[in-house]
Amino acid sequence: MPRWVLRWLLNVAGIILTAYLVKGFNVTFLGAVFGSLVLGAVNALIRPVVIALTLPLNILTLGLFTVVVNGFMLWLTSAVVKGFDFAGFGAAVLAGIILSAISFGISWVVRD
């Protein structure tokens, strides 16, 4: 199995686990599958622009504002994908923290 497929499947599982852990984050299986694809595209295309625009705020907060940016990327994904829903922005930020940790673990285990 190619590494990118394994990484994608683990990300889908990570999204489902995160939805189980975070109250206010509801996801269906198809929502997790398509949410993973859309989130990857959002993180590749939109996130770098948002990070560049918020650089002064990121410097002021010593990088902690990135947590808010990650929550915003999840919130954007939920606006596009049906079955990938957040009750509020706080739930998206908390889910972003958990998903970042899961993604870090996946990158550590599945090396390119």
N, C-alpha and C positions, 0 to 999 in steps of 0.2 A: 504494500500500500504506500503510495507517495506520502511524503511528510506533510505536504500542505493539506491533504485530505484528513490525515490524523489530527493535525492542528485544528482544522475546521470542526471536526466532530467533537473534539475536546472543548472547543469554544461554545458549541451548541449545548453540551452538557454543563458547562460553566454558567451559561445563561439560565438554564433550568434550575441549577443549584442556587443561583443568586435569587431567582424568583421565589424559591422555597424559603430562603433566609430573610428576605426583605419584605416586610409588610408594606403593601401599597404598590408592589410590582407584580403584575399578573401577566403570565405568558402562556400561550398554548404551544404545543410541540411545533406546529408549522410557523407560529410566530417566532419561536426561537431559531428555527432554521433560516427563515427569511430575514429575521432581525440580525442574525450573525452576518449575513451577506451585506445587508444595507449598512450595518455598523462598520464593517470593514471599509466600505466605500466612503462613508462619511468621515471616518478617521483618516483615510488616505487623501481625500480631496478638500474637505472643509476644515478639519481640525488644524492643519498647519497655518491656514489663514487666520483663524481665530486666535491661535497661540501667538502669532506675530502681532496681531492687533492689540492683544492684552499683555504684551511684553512688559510695559512699565508697571502694570498692576502685579504681574507675576514677580518682577524683581522686588517690588515693595513688600510682597508677602513671602519672599524667599521661596517661591515656587508653589506655595500652597493653593494659589488660585487655579492651578492646573486641575485640582480636584473638582472645582466648579465647572471648568471647561469640559471635563470628562462627563459630568452629569448632564451638561447641555447637549453633548453629542448623543447620549442615550435618549434624552428627551426629544431631540430631532428625529432619531430613529423611530421612536414611538409615534411620532406624528405621521410617519409614512407607512409603517407596517401595522396591519390589523392583527390583533392578538398579541401585541407587545405594548402593554399599557402601564402607565404610572399614575398613581393617585395624586402625586404632587412632585414638585421639584426636589424636595428633600429626599424622597424615596429614590429619585434618579441619581442624586449625588451619592447616597449611601450605596446604591447598586454599582455606581461607577468605581467606588473605592474597592468593593469586593471583587468586581470583575477585573480591575487592574491587578489585584493580588493573584487572582486565578490565572490571568494572562501571563504574568511574570513566571508563575510556576510552570505553565505550559511551555513557555520559551526556554526555561531552564532544563526541562525534561526532554523536549523534542527539539534537538539542535539542528540547525541547517547545515 
